[in-house]
């Protein structure tokens, strides 16, 4: 799934939407002390009152929020896994019997509770739904309105949520004119911040992809690898942060750690251009040939295929590895590049990196930023000062 597919599905989680049908919701309450199932309940989603539906729909939207490879991860199932989650979920998806569907989901819950204790009581929510995705609209000359074709995507979505201890409050009783202590025993289910979850199957080119599952982490850059491997039975993956670190080490290896800001800016611009050109397609990846081309296009000399392939082997021990381009480039049109020094921390946008240089003067290092207008600090316009001697890069 690409970010557009996820965004389109996420937008469907709203009430009275003909493009989305949630048939069943199954809630399982787990106690923290023993990680036992305290209670579970299945019912048609339409039987929930309007306010409950709204709470759950917002919860599902939050689960599917975030960037790919940072908070959302498309994972491939392991082959021949014992007690395969892929098989359990697929059987649950195909099942038309409510009791059978519940049994499959309880199998998933059992895997979540195996060798794991939660800090708080948790609620695991499963829904079974169907997403109707229209294709292109009919032409203006068509006698009928609507769309040519509608793709049907059955799916299972799981959301895991913490509970919160109820508040102890002091109330004032207007009738009795006295202060009263109020303590509610019932725990509060926090649907505003899912701690994990998943969507099965993934959707690729308007077709279900049962070999992949979309995993949602509770926090950005913090996937639960144990959950991924033991519960979902999915293969290891590289996060965006991992990909970025690999790319940086490869570039340092190829250039012997000698890269000025202008060249680095060119590298980012070239990769950003690749992403924009492939925006409607699968996100581009950088292999050894792509990295070699990007470096040459950015003005670096003495770059060879052998150097780049050797750098891939040195850093990740795989000259066939492909780096996701979106993981490498800082967000454009935002001050996403951080320049940290002992004196000051500065944030600039990637396209402005070319205006920053580190220079030497009188045996000292300086950070120089080229500006087109006067610099204003706390309302005071700075007076230009001339260097006492020639500045060397």
C-alpha positions in Angstrom: 0.0 0.0 0.0 1.2 3.5 -0.7 0.4 6.6 1.3 -2.4 7.5 -1.2 -4.1 4.1 -0.7 -3.9 4.4 3.1 -5.2 8.0 3.1 -8.2 7.0 0.9 -9.1 4.2 3.2 -8.6 6.3 6.3 -11.1 8.9 5.0 -13.8 6.3 4.7 -14.1 5.9 8.5 -17.1 8.2 9.0 -20.7 7.6 9.7 -23.3 7.0 7.0 -20.7 6.3 4.4 -21.9 4.1 1.5 -18.3 3.2 0.5 -17.6 1.5 3.8 -19.6 -1.3 5.5 -18.4 -2.4 9.0 -20.4 -5.6 9.7 -19.1 -6.7 13.1 -17.1 -5.3 16.0 -15.5 -7.6 18.6 -14.1 -6.2 21.8 -11.8 -8.2 24.2 -10.9 -6.9 27.6 -7.6 -8.0 29.1 -6.5 -7.6 32.7 -3.0 -6.4 33.4 -2.3 -8.6 36.5 -2.6 -11.9 34.7 -3.0 -11.0 31.0 -6.2 -13.0 31.0 -9.3 -12.4 28.9 -11.8 -10.9 31.5 -14.6 -10.4 29.0 -15.3 -10.3 25.3 -18.3 -9.1 23.3 -19.2 -9.3 19.6 -22.1 -7.4 18.0 -23.1 -5.7 14.7 -21.4 -2.4 14.4 -24.7 -0.7 13.5 -26.1 -1.8 16.8 -23.8 0.6 18.7 -25.3 4.0 19.5 -24.2 6.9 17.4 -21.7 8.3 20.0 -20.0 4.9 20.4 -19.7 4.6 16.6 -18.1 8.0 16.4 -15.5 7.1 19.1 -14.5 3.9 17.4 -14.4 5.5 13.9 -12.0 8.2 15.2 -9.9 5.5 16.9 -9.6 3.6 13.6 -8.6 6.8 11.8 -5.9 7.5 14.4 -4.6 3.9 13.9 -4.1 4.5 10.2 -2.5 8.0 10.7 1.2 8.6 10.2 3.9 8.1 7.6 4.9 4.8 6.0 8.1 3.3 7.5 7.8 5.7 10.4 4.6 4.7 12.1 2.9 2.5 9.5 4.7 -0.5 8.1 3.7 -2.8 5.2 5.1 -6.2 6.3 5.5 -9.4 4.4 4.4 -12.6 6.2 7.0 -15.2 7.0 6.8 -18.4 5.0 5.9 -21.6 6.8 5.4 -19.9 10.2 4.0 -22.1 12.9 0.4 -21.2 13.9 0.5 -18.7 11.1 -1.3 -15.4 11.6 -1.7 -15.1 7.9 -3.7 -18.3 7.8 -5.8 -17.3 10.9 -6.6 -13.9 9.5 -7.4 -15.2 6.0 -9.7 -17.8 7.5 -11.4 -15.2 9.6 -11.8 -12.9 6.6 -13.5 -15.7 4.5 -15.7 -16.9 7.4 -19.4 -16.1 7.2 -20.1 -17.5 10.6 -19.9 -15.1 13.5 -18.8 -17.7 16.1 -16.0 -18.9 13.7 -14.9 -15.3 13.2 -14.7 -14.8 16.9 -12.7 -18.0 17.4 -10.1 -16.8 14.8 -9.8 -13.4 16.5 -9.4 -15.0 19.9 -6.6 -17.1 18.4 -4.9 -13.8 17.5 -5.5 -12.5 21.1 -3.9 -15.6 22.5 -0.8 -14.9 20.4 -0.7 -11.3 21.7 -0.9 -12.5 25.3 1.7 -15.2 25.1 4.8 -14.4 27.2 3.6 -10.7 27.5 2.4 -8.6 30.4 0.8 -5.2 29.8 1.2 -2.4 32.2 -2.5 -1.4 32.1 -5.7 -3.3 31.3 -6.1 -3.2 27.6 -9.0 -3.5 25.1 -8.4 -5.3 21.8 -10.9 -4.3 19.1 -11.4 -6.2 15.9 -13.7 -5.1 13.1 -14.7 -6.9 10.0 -15.6 -4.6 7.1 -15.7 -4.0 3.4 -14.4 -1.0 1.5 -16.0 -0.3 -1.9 -13.5 1.6 -4.0 -14.8 3.2 -7.2 -12.6 3.5 -10.3 -12.7 6.3 -12.8 -16.0 8.1 -13.5 -17.9 7.6 -16.7 -17.4 10.1 -19.5 -19.6 13.2 -19.9 -21.3 11.5 -22.8 -22.5 8.5 -20.8 -26.2 8.3 -20.3 -25.7 6.9 -16.7 -24.2 8.6 -13.7 -21.7 7.1 -11.2 -18.6 5.0 -11.8 -17.7 2.3 -14.3 -16.5 -0.2 -11.8 -16.4 -0.6 -8.0 -13.8 -2.8 -6.3 -14.8 -4.6 -3.1 -12.1 -4.9 -0.4 -13.1 -7.1 2.6 -10.7 -6.4 5.5 -10.0 -7.0 9.2 -8.8 -4.2 11.3 -7.4 -4.5 14.8 -6.9 -1.7 17.3 -5.2 -2.2 20.7 -5.9 0.5 23.4 -4.9 1.1 26.9 -7.2 1.9 29.7 -6.8 4.7 32.2 -7.5 4.7 35.9 -10.7 6.7 36.7 -10.3 10.1 38.3 -10.8 10.8 41.9 -12.7 14.1 42.1 -14.2 16.5 44.6 -17.7 17.6 43.6 -20.0 20.3 45.0 -23.7 19.2 45.4 -25.9 22.3 44.6 -29.0 20.7 46.2 -27.4 19.5 49.5 -25.0 22.4 49.5 -22.0 20.3 50.4 -18.7 19.0 49.1 -18.7 15.3 48.1 -15.9 12.9 47.2 -16.6 11.2 43.9 -14.8 8.1 42.7 -15.9 6.0 39.7 -14.7 2.4 39.7 -15.0 1.8 36.0 -11.8 2.2 34.0 -11.7 4.5 31.0 -10.8 3.1 27.6 -8.4 5.5 25.9 -9.5 5.4 22.2 -7.5 8.6 21.4 -4.1 6.9 21.3 -4.0 3.3 20.0 -0.8 1.5 21.2 -0.7 -0.8 18.2 -2.8 -2.5 15.6 -3.0 -3.8 12.0 -5.0 -4.0 8.8 -5.3 -7.2 6.8 -5.0 -7.6 3.9 -3.1 -4.8 2.2 -4.5 -3.4 -1.0 -2.3 -3.1 -4.1 -3.5 -1.9 -7.5 -7.2 -2.4 -6.5 -6.5 -6.0 -5.5 -6.2 -7.6 -2.1 -2.6 -8.6 -1.2 -3.0 -11.4 1.4 0.8 -11.8 1.6 1.2 -8.5 3.3 -0.2 -6.8 6.4 -0.2 -3.2 7.4 1.2 -2.8 11.0 0.6 0.4 13.0 3.0 1.2 15.8 2.0 3.2 18.9 4.7 5.8 18.4 6.7 7.1 15.5 10.0 5.2 14.9 9.2 2.7 17.7 7.9 -0.5 16.1 7.4 -3.4 18.4 9.7 -6.0 16.8 8.5 -8.8 19.1 4.9 -8.1 18.1 5.9 -8.1 14.4 7.7 -11.4 14.6 5.8 -13.4 17.3 2.2 -12.1 16.8 2.0 -11.2 13.2 4.7 -13.7 12.0 6.0 -11.0 9.6 9.5 -10.6 8.3 12.0 -8.1 9.6 11.9 -4.7 8.0 13.9 -1.5 7.8 12.4 1.6 9.2 12.8 5.0 7.5 15.3 5.9 10.2 17.3 2.7 9.4 17.2 3.5 5.7 18.4 7.0 6.3 21.3 5.9 8.5 22.3 3.3 5.9 22.2 5.9 3.1 24.3 8.4 5.1 27.0 5.7 5.9 27.1 4.7 2.2 27.6 8.3 1.1 30.3 8.8 3.7 32.0 5.6 2.6 32.0 6.6 -1.1 33.1 10.2 -0.5 35.6 9.4 2.3 33.4 11.6 4.5 34.2 14.7 2.4 31.0 16.4 1.3 30.3 20.1 1.4 26.8 21.6 1.9 26.3 22.6 -1.7 26.9 19.1 -2.9 24.7 17.6 -0.2 22.0 20.0 -1.2 22.3 18.8 -4.8 22.0 15.2 -3.6 18.8 16.0 -1.8 17.3 17.9 -4.7 18.1 15.1 -7.2 16.4 12.5 -5.0 13.5 14.8 -4.3 13.0 15.1 -8.1 12.9 11.3 -8.4 10.2 11.2 -5.8 8.1 13.8 -7.4 8.4 12.1 -10.8 7.1 8.8 -9.3 4.5 10.3 -7.0 1.6 8.4 -8.6 3.5 5.1 -8.7 5.2 2.9 -6.2 7.7 4.9 -4.1 11.1 4.9 -5.8 14.1 3.0 -4.3 17.8 3.6 -4.7 20.1 0.8 -5.7 23.8 1.0 -6.3 23.2 2.4 -9.9 20.8 5.0 -8.6 23.2 6.2 -5.9 26.0 6.3 -8.4 23.9 8.4 -10.8 22.7 10.8 -8.0 26.3 11.4 -6.8 27.5 12.1 -10.3 24.5 14.4 -11.1 25.3 16.3 -7.8 28.7 17.3 -9.0 30.9 14.7 -7.3 33.9 13.4 -9.3 35.8 10.2 -9.1 32.6 8.2 -8.5 32.7 4.6 -9.9 30.4 1.6 -9.8 33.0 -0.4 -7.9 33.2 2.3 -5.2 29.4 2.4 -4.7 29.0 -1.4 -4.7 31.8 -1.7 -2.2 30.2 0.9 0.0 26.9 -1.0 0.0 28.8 -4.2 1.0 30.8 -2.4 3.7 27.7 -0.8 5.3 24.9 -3.3 4.9 26.7 -6.3 3.4 24.4 -6.4 0.4 25.1 -4.7 -2.9 21.6 -5.6 -4.0 19.9 -3.6 -1.2 17.5 -0.9 -2.2 16.9 2.3 -0.1 13.5 3.9 -0.1 14.0 7.4 -1.5 11.4 9.0 0.8 13.3 7.8 3.8 16.4 9.7 2.7 15.3 13.2 1.8 14.3 15.6 4.6 10.8 17.1 4.2 11.0 19.9 1.7 9.3 23.3 2.3 10.0 22.8 6.0 12.9 23.5 8.3 13.7 19.8 8.7 17.5 20.0 8.6 19.0 20.6 12.0 22.5 22.1 12.3 23.7 21.6 15.8 26.7 23.5 17.3 27.8 24.2 20.9 26.9 27.9 20.3 23.6 27.6 18.5 21.2 25.2 16.9 19.7 26.2 13.5 16.9 24.7 11.5 16.7 25.2 7.7 14.9 23.7 4.7 16.8 21.3 2.4 16.7 23.7 -0.5 18.5 26.4 1.6 21.3 24.1 2.6 23.4 25.4 -0.3 23.6 28.8 1.4 25.4 27.4 4.5 29.1 26.8 4.6 31.7 26.0 7.2 34.8 28.2 6.8 38.2 28.7 8.4 39.5 32.1 9.5 42.6 32.8 11.6 42.8 29.2 12.6 39.1 29.1 13.8 36.1 27.5 12.2 32.9 29.5 11.5 29.5 28.7 10.2 28.6 31.1 7.4 25.1 31.6 6.0 24.7 33.6 2.8 21.7 36.0 3.1 20.1 38.3 0.6 18.8 40.8 3.2 19.7 42.3 6.5 19.6 40.0 9.5 17.2 40.9 12.2 17.7 39.6 15.8 15.1 40.4 18.4 14.0 43.4 16.4 17.6 44.7 15.9 19.1 44.9 12.4 22.6 43.6 12.4 25.4 45.8 11.0 27.5 44.0 8.4 31.1 43.3 9.5 34.0 42.7 7.2 36.5 39.9 7.7 40.0 40.9 8.5 41.5 38.6 6.0 40.5 36.3 3.2 38.0 33.5 4.1 39.0 30.1 2.9 36.5 27.2 2.4 
